[in-house]
Amino acid sequence: MTTPRRKYDAAFREEAVRLVLSTDRSVKQVAEEIGVKESTLGNWLARARARSAGGPVPVPVQDRGPVPWDEHAKALAENERLKAEVEFLGKVSAFFAAKQK
């Protein structure tokens, strides 16, 4: 049986990261104190460090919005094109492998 996924608001995440950065406590200690998994807090900390370094910040799945239909349709068309390319390349490689024998 799985446990339901908990959602934490931005203020809670920021406060948890601040606790790790501003105290001498480890990620594990803070995670146990606030009741989250160590890996979850580690992810929040990595995103905060990436933001402060000016690097790309990964967007959590639950924070992503819906994709516009035209963008979705483009992705589906590209997927079909790539599948056709892979199929073609498989046939070509089989053809040349047969010629080598």
C-alpha positions in Angstrom: 0.0 0.0 0.0 1.4 3.4 -0.9 1.0 6.6 1.0 -0.5 9.6 -0.6 1.9 12.2 -1.9 2.0 15.3 0.3 2.3 18.8 -1.2 4.2 21.5 0.5 3.7 25.2 -0.2 6.6 27.5 -1.3 6.9 29.2 2.1 7.3 25.9 3.9 10.0 24.8 1.3 11.9 28.1 1.6 11.8 27.9 5.4 13.1 24.4 5.4 16.0 25.4 3.1 16.8 28.4 5.2 17.0 26.1 8.3 19.6 24.0 6.6 21.6 26.9 5.2 21.5 29.1 8.3 22.2 26.5 11.0 24.9 23.9 11.5 22.3 21.1 11.3 22.5 18.5 8.5 19.8 17.9 5.8 19.0 14.7 7.6 18.5 16.4 11.0 16.3 19.2 9.6 14.3 16.7 7.5 13.5 14.6 10.6 12.6 17.7 12.6 10.1 19.0 10.0 8.7 15.6 9.0 9.8 15.3 5.3 12.1 12.8 3.6 15.8 13.6 3.5 15.8 13.3 -0.3 12.9 15.7 -0.7 14.7 18.4 1.4 17.8 17.7 -0.6 16.0 18.4 -3.8 14.6 21.7 -2.4 18.1 22.6 -1.3 19.6 21.8 -4.8 16.9 23.9 -6.5 17.6 26.8 -4.1 21.3 26.6 -4.8 20.7 26.5 -8.5 18.5 29.6 -8.3 21.2 31.5 -6.3 23.9 30.5 -8.7 21.8 31.7 -11.7 21.7 28.3 -13.3 18.6 26.6 -14.7 16.1 25.6 -12.1 14.1 22.4 -12.7 10.4 22.9 -12.3 8.6 20.3 -10.2 5.9 18.3 -12.0 3.1 19.5 -9.8 4.1 23.2 -10.6 4.0 22.7 -14.3 1.0 24.1 -16.1 -1.0 22.4 -18.9 0.7 22.4 -22.3 -1.1 24.3 -25.1 -2.7 22.0 -27.7 -0.5 23.2 -30.7 2.6 22.5 -28.7 1.3 19.0 -27.8 0.4 18.4 -31.5 3.9 19.4 -32.5 5.4 17.0 -30.0 3.2 14.2 -31.3 4.2 14.9 -34.9 7.9 15.0 -34.0 7.5 11.7 -32.1 5.9 10.0 -35.2 8.7 11.4 -37.4 11.4 10.1 -35.1 9.7 6.7 -34.9 9.7 6.5 -38.7 13.4 7.5 -38.8 14.3 4.8 -36.3 12.3 2.2 -38.3 14.0 3.3 -41.5 17.5 3.2 -40.0 16.8 -0.3 -38.7 15.8 -1.5 -42.2 18.8 0.2 -43.8 21.2 -1.3 -41.2 19.7 -4.8 -41.8 20.1 -4.3 -45.5 23.8 -3.4 -45.3 24.4 -6.2 -42.7 22.9 -8.7 -45.2 25.2 -7.3 -48.0 28.3 -7.8 -45.8 27.7 -11.6 -45.5 
